[in-house]
Amino acid sequence: MTLRTLDSLGSLAGKRVIIRCDLNVPVKDGVITDDGRVRASLATINAIVNQGARVVVISHLGRPDGEPNPKYTLAPVAQRLSELLGKPVAFAADTVGDSAAETVAGLGEGDVALLENLRFNAAETSKDAEERRAFAEKLAAFGDAFVSDGFGVVHRKQASVFELASALPSAAGLLIAAELEVLDRLTENPERPYTVVLGGSKVSDKLGVIGHLLPRVDSLLIGGGMLFTFLAALGHSVGSSLLEADQIDTVKGYIADAKERGVEIVLPTDVVVAEKFAADAAHEVTAADAIESTPFGAAGLGLDIGPETSAAFAERIAASKTVFWNGPMGVFELEPFAAGTKAVAQALTEVDGLGVVGGGDSAAAVRALGFSDDRFGHISTGGGASLEFLEGKRLPGLEVLGWQ
């Protein structure tokens, strides 16, 4: 693996360094509800601050559709970043306007500023490369060097990820380097037994990962909403559970491929079926091949893996040397349907080897369920980027940093 790292930039003392972080955190009523991505950015920011650089942090938050929207302001992130760094963080009220220019001009050595949401400018995510390049050049005017450290966006060809890395001397930050080291261990000679746990709502989101990892893993555990497409592929009725009927034939192909390769696809033997999608819904545990036998009949919704499956998954995970998990096992946001996800998370903390939480909803789930980050081998900051890496896709935000 080759990648331009911080060392390649030489001394950064006195220089203005733009750091592209991924500070896309959940914010409710102006309060950050999960600051995991902010904390993950600290190592690189501190490393550059400690060199005496003037640091300009840039990020997006949410999807404001290319224009300013107070709902998506990074102001709460600036406040949290200041608390975590233990020093003031200057906040610019725009991205490449007068406020940004004044804020950057006012930085002294070791100072940190955060510019407003990149996606308040439509050019950041434009499909037109010239529009993106023009925006990147305006950003580049604020820096002498660029450090890309937002792993969650490296699979996107966006101005602050791709074009900006070409407009200035550029390198990957410590977070991206750490993420790639872990993903490399998951794909190149992983320690065995190697188990991959996949959940989440849609099987279509994970098809590429399944196809790419089947030749590499020993076991594939399937939970979440995607399990019902697998059950349907085996001829079972799934009531009103989430089902991607157009993927059934594809899933049948993967089941056959796994059998040929000697890879065990482990499906739930029991599920929690509810009368409706609600925390107070009547629900009961039933066999995975008898979902419509509950009192709810064909209207029943599968919302979690059952206790028997949870125990079996946990045992398989804890006995593995390498585990990658992406996607909750059920609707963990609703307490009655969180047990499966919690069992998988607990088992992952007990892996005698490398246990990886694959970002996105999985990372949100472990924190919401009360698990601290340090109980896991690694929690990825980029769900989509992690999955695309594991699919073997080319990631533009890494290739522009010399990765191959």
C-alpha positions in Angstrom: 0.0 0.0 0.0 1.4 3.4 -1.0 0.0 6.6 0.3 1.4 10.1 0.8 1.5 10.7 4.6 2.1 13.7 6.7 5.9 13.1 6.6 5.9 13.8 2.9 4.9 17.4 3.5 8.0 18.2 5.5 8.0 20.8 8.3 4.6 22.6 8.6 5.8 25.2 11.1 4.3 28.6 10.3 2.4 27.2 7.3 -1.4 27.4 6.7 -2.6 23.8 6.5 -6.1 23.0 5.3 -7.4 19.7 6.9 -10.5 18.1 5.3 -12.1 16.3 8.2 -15.4 14.4 8.3 -17.3 16.2 11.0 -20.7 15.1 9.7 -22.2 14.4 13.1 -25.8 14.0 14.2 -27.1 17.3 15.6 -30.5 17.7 17.3 -31.8 21.1 18.4 -28.2 22.5 18.1 -26.7 19.7 20.2 -24.4 17.0 18.9 -25.7 13.6 19.9 -22.7 11.6 18.8 -19.3 13.3 18.7 -17.4 10.2 17.5 -16.2 11.7 14.3 -15.1 14.9 16.0 -13.0 12.9 18.4 -11.6 10.9 15.6 -10.3 14.1 13.9 -8.2 15.2 16.9 -5.1 13.1 16.3 -4.3 14.7 13.0 -5.3 18.3 14.0 -3.2 18.1 17.2 -0.2 16.6 15.2 -0.3 19.6 12.9 -1.0 22.2 15.5 2.0 20.9 17.5 4.2 21.6 14.5 3.2 25.3 14.8 1.0 25.4 11.8 -2.0 27.6 11.2 -4.8 25.1 10.9 -8.0 25.6 8.7 -10.5 22.7 9.2 -13.1 22.1 6.6 -16.0 19.7 6.5 -19.6 19.2 5.4 -22.7 18.4 7.5 -25.9 16.9 6.2 -27.4 17.6 2.8 -28.2 21.3 2.6 -28.6 21.2 -1.2 -26.0 23.7 -2.1 -27.2 26.7 -0.2 -26.9 28.0 3.4 -29.3 26.5 5.9 -29.0 27.2 9.6 -30.2 23.6 10.3 -26.8 22.4 8.9 -24.4 24.9 10.4 -21.1 23.7 11.7 -21.3 26.2 14.7 -22.0 23.4 17.3 -19.1 21.4 15.9 -16.8 24.4 16.3 -17.8 24.6 19.9 -17.3 20.9 20.5 -14.0 20.9 18.7 -12.8 23.8 20.9 -13.8 21.8 24.0 -11.9 18.7 22.9 -8.8 20.6 21.8 -8.8 22.6 24.9 -8.3 25.9 23.0 -10.4 28.4 21.0 -11.5 27.4 17.5 -12.3 30.4 15.4 -15.5 29.9 13.3 -16.1 31.4 9.9 -19.7 32.2 9.0 -19.0 31.2 5.3 -16.8 28.9 3.3 -14.9 31.1 0.8 -16.3 34.5 1.5 -15.2 37.5 3.6 -15.7 35.8 6.9 -13.5 32.9 5.9 -10.8 35.2 4.5 -10.8 37.3 7.7 -10.8 34.3 10.0 -7.9 32.6 8.2 -5.9 35.9 8.0 -6.3 36.2 11.8 -4.7 32.8 12.6 -1.4 32.7 14.5 0.9 29.7 14.8 -0.8 26.8 16.4 -4.3 28.4 16.0 -7.3 26.5 14.6 -10.3 27.7 12.6 -13.3 25.9 11.2 -15.0 27.1 8.0 -18.8 26.9 7.6 -20.4 23.8 5.9 -18.7 23.1 2.5 -22.1 22.0 1.1 -23.5 25.4 1.5 -21.8 25.9 -1.9 -23.3 23.8 -4.7 -19.9 23.5 -6.4 -18.6 21.2 -3.6 -20.7 18.3 -4.9 -21.2 19.4 -8.5 -21.0 16.8 -11.2 -19.2 19.4 -13.3 -15.4 19.0 -12.7 -14.7 22.6 -13.7 -17.2 23.9 -11.1 -15.6 21.7 -8.5 -12.1 22.8 -9.5 -13.0 26.5 -9.3 -14.4 26.0 -5.8 -11.3 24.0 -4.8 -9.0 26.8 -6.0 -10.9 29.3 -3.8 -10.3 27.0 -0.8 -6.7 26.4 -1.8 -6.1 30.2 -1.5 -6.4 29.7 2.3 -3.6 27.2 2.6 0.0 26.2 1.8 -0.7 22.5 2.1 -3.7 20.2 2.3 -4.3 17.2 4.5 -7.1 14.8 3.7 -8.4 13.1 6.8 -12.2 12.7 6.2 -12.3 8.9 5.5 -16.0 9.0 5.3 -15.9 10.9 2.1 -12.9 9.5 0.2 -15.3 7.5 -2.0 -16.7 10.8 -3.3 -15.3 12.8 -6.2 -16.0 16.2 -4.5 -14.1 19.5 -4.6 -12.7 19.3 -1.1 -11.8 15.7 -1.4 -10.5 15.3 -5.0 -9.7 18.6 -6.7 -8.3 20.3 -3.6 -5.8 17.5 -3.2 -4.4 18.4 -6.6 -4.4 22.2 -6.0 -1.9 22.1 -3.1 0.8 19.8 -1.8 -1.3 17.1 -0.2 -1.1 14.1 2.0 -3.3 11.7 4.0 -3.9 12.4 7.7 -3.4 9.9 10.6 -7.1 8.9 10.6 -7.1 7.8 6.9 -3.8 6.0 7.4 -5.2 4.1 10.4 -8.4 3.2 8.5 -6.5 1.9 5.6 -4.2 -0.2 7.8 -7.3 -1.9 9.3 -9.0 -2.4 6.0 -5.8 -3.9 4.5 -5.8 -6.4 7.4 -9.4 -7.3 6.5 -8.6 -8.0 2.9 -5.0 -9.2 2.7 -4.2 -12.4 4.7 -6.6 -11.9 7.6 -6.1 -14.0 10.6 -8.6 -16.9 10.8 -11.3 -17.8 11.5 -12.6 -14.7 9.6 -16.2 -13.8 10.2 -18.2 -11.0 8.5 -21.4 -9.9 10.0 -23.8 -8.0 7.7 -27.0 -6.3 8.7 -28.9 -3.1 7.9 -32.0 -2.6 5.9 -31.2 -3.5 2.3 -29.3 -6.4 0.8 -28.7 -4.4 -2.3 -26.4 -2.1 -0.4 -24.2 -5.1 0.5 -24.2 -7.2 -2.6 -20.8 -5.9 -3.8 -19.3 -6.6 -0.3 -20.7 -10.1 -0.2 -19.4 -10.8 -3.7 -15.9 -9.5 -3.0 -15.5 -11.0 0.5 -16.9 -14.5 -0.2 -13.5 -15.8 -1.5 -11.8 -14.4 1.6 -14.0 -15.3 4.6 -14.9 -18.4 6.6 -18.4 -17.3 7.8 -20.9 -14.8 6.8 -23.6 -14.0 9.4 -26.7 -12.2 8.0 -29.1 -10.1 10.1 -31.0 -6.9 9.8 -33.7 -6.2 7.2 -31.6 -7.9 4.6 -32.1 -11.3 6.2 -35.6 -11.5 4.8 -34.5 -11.5 1.2 -32.2 -14.4 2.1 -35.1 -16.2 3.8 -37.3 -15.6 0.7 -34.5 -16.9 -1.5 -34.7 -20.2 0.5 -38.5 -20.3 -0.1 -39.7 -19.0 3.2 -42.6 -16.5 3.7 -41.6 -13.3 5.4 -44.9 -11.6 6.1 -44.7 -7.8 5.8 -41.0 -7.7 6.6 -38.6 -5.7 4.5 -38.1 -7.6 1.2 -36.2 -6.8 -2.0 -37.9 -9.2 -4.3 -35.8 -8.1 -7.2 -32.7 -9.3 -5.4 -33.9 -12.9 -4.6 -32.2 -14.5 -7.7 -28.9 -12.7 -6.9 -29.0 -13.9 -3.3 -29.7 -17.4 -4.5 -26.5 -17.1 -6.6 -24.5 -16.0 -3.6 -25.8 -18.9 -1.5 -24.8 -21.3 -4.2 -21.4 -19.7 -4.6 -20.8 -19.8 -0.8 -21.6 -23.5 -0.7 -19.1 -24.2 -3.6 -16.4 -22.3 -1.8 -17.0 -23.9 1.6 -18.1 -20.6 3.1 -20.8 -20.8 5.7 -23.7 -18.4 5.3 -25.3 -18.3 8.7 -28.9 -17.2 8.7 -31.1 -16.5 11.8 -33.1 -19.4 13.2 -35.5 -17.2 15.0 -36.7 -13.6 14.6 -38.7 -11.0 16.6 -41.9 -10.3 14.8 -44.0 -7.3 15.6 -47.6 -6.2 14.8 -46.4 -2.8 13.6 -43.3 -0.6 13.4 -43.5 1.0 16.8 -41.7 0.8 20.2 -45.0 -0.3 21.9 -46.0 -2.8 19.3 -47.1 -6.3 20.3 -44.3 -8.7 19.3 -43.1 -12.2 19.8 -40.3 -14.5 18.9 -40.9 -17.1 16.2 -38.9 -19.5 14.1 -37.3 -17.8 11.0 -39.2 -20.1 8.7 -42.5 -19.6 10.4 -42.9 -15.8 10.4 -46.5 -15.8 9.3 -47.5 -18.3 12.0 -47.6 -15.5 14.7 -51.0 -14.0 15.6 -50.1 -11.1 13.3 -50.1 -13.4 10.3 -49.0 -12.0 6.9 -49.0 -8.5 8.5 -46.2 -9.4 10.9 -42.9 -7.4 10.6 -39.6 -9.0 11.4 -37.7 -6.3 13.4 -34.8 -8.1 15.1 -33.0 -11.4 15.2 -34.2 -13.7 18.0 -32.4 -14.7 21.2 -31.4 -18.1 19.9 -29.8 -16.5 16.8 -28.2 -13.7 19.0 -26.5 -16.4 21.1 -25.3 -18.4 18.1 -23.9 -15.2 16.4 -22.2 -14.1 19.6 -20.6 -17.5 19.9 -19.3 -17.5 16.3 -18.0 -14.0 16.6 -16.2 -14.5 19.9 -14.5 -17.6 18.5 -13.1 -15.7 15.5 -9.7 -14.0 15.1 -10.9 -11.4 12.6 -14.4 -9.9 12.5 -15.9 -7.2 10.4 -19.4 -6.0 11.2 -21.5 -3.6 9.2 -25.2 -3.0 9.8 -27.5 -3.4 12.8 -29.2 -6.7 13.5 -32.6 -5.0 14.0 -34.3 -1.7 14.7 -32.0 -0.9 17.5 -33.5 2.6 17.9 -36.6 0.9 19.4 -35.7 -0.7 22.7 -37.7 -4.0 22.2 -35.8 -4.6 19.0 -32.2 -3.7 20.1 -31.2 -7.0 21.7 -29.7 -8.6 18.6 -27.5 -5.6 17.8 -26.4 -5.4 21.4 -25.5 -9.1 21.5 -23.3 -8.7 18.4 -21.7 -5.6 19.8 -20.9 -7.3 23.1 -19.4 -10.3 21.3 -17.2 -8.1 19.2 -15.7 -6.6 22.4 -14.6 -10.2 23.3 -12.8 -11.0 20.0 -9.2 -12.2 20.7 -7.9 -10.6 17.5 -9.2 -7.8 15.3 -12.8 -6.8 15.7 -14.0 -4.0 13.4 -17.2 -2.0 13.6 -17.8 -0.8 10.1 -18.9 2.7 10.6 -22.3 4.2 9.7 -25.3 2.9 11.6 -23.2 0.2 13.3 -21.0 2.9 14.9 -24.1 4.9 15.9 -25.6 1.7 17.3 -22.8 0.7 19.6 -22.6 4.2 21.1 -26.4 4.4 21.5 -26.3 1.1 23.3 -23.7 2.3 25.8 -20.5 0.8 24.5 -17.4 3.0 24.6 -15.1 3.1 21.5 -12.1 1.7 23.3 -13.9 -1.7 23.8 -13.5 -2.4 20.1 -10.4 -3.1 18.0 -11.5 -0.4 15.6 -14.6 1.7 14.8 -14.5 3.0 11.3 -15.6 6.6 10.6 -16.8 5.8 7.1 -19.6 3.3 6.5 -19.9 3.8 2.8 -16.2 4.3 2.2 -15.4 1.1 4.2 -17.9 -0.9 2.2 -16.7 0.4 -1.2 -13.1 -0.4 -0.2 -14.2 -4.0 0.8 -16.0 -4.2 -2.6 -12.6 -3.6 -4.3 -13.7 -0.3 -5.8 -11.4 2.6 -6.7 -11.8 5.4 -4.2 -11.0 8.8 -5.9 -10.2 10.6 -2.6 -7.4 8.0 -1.9 -6.1 7.7 -5.4 -5.4 11.4 -5.6 -3.2 10.9 -2.5 -1.1 8.3 -4.3 -2.9 5.2 -2.9 -2.8 2.1 -4.9 
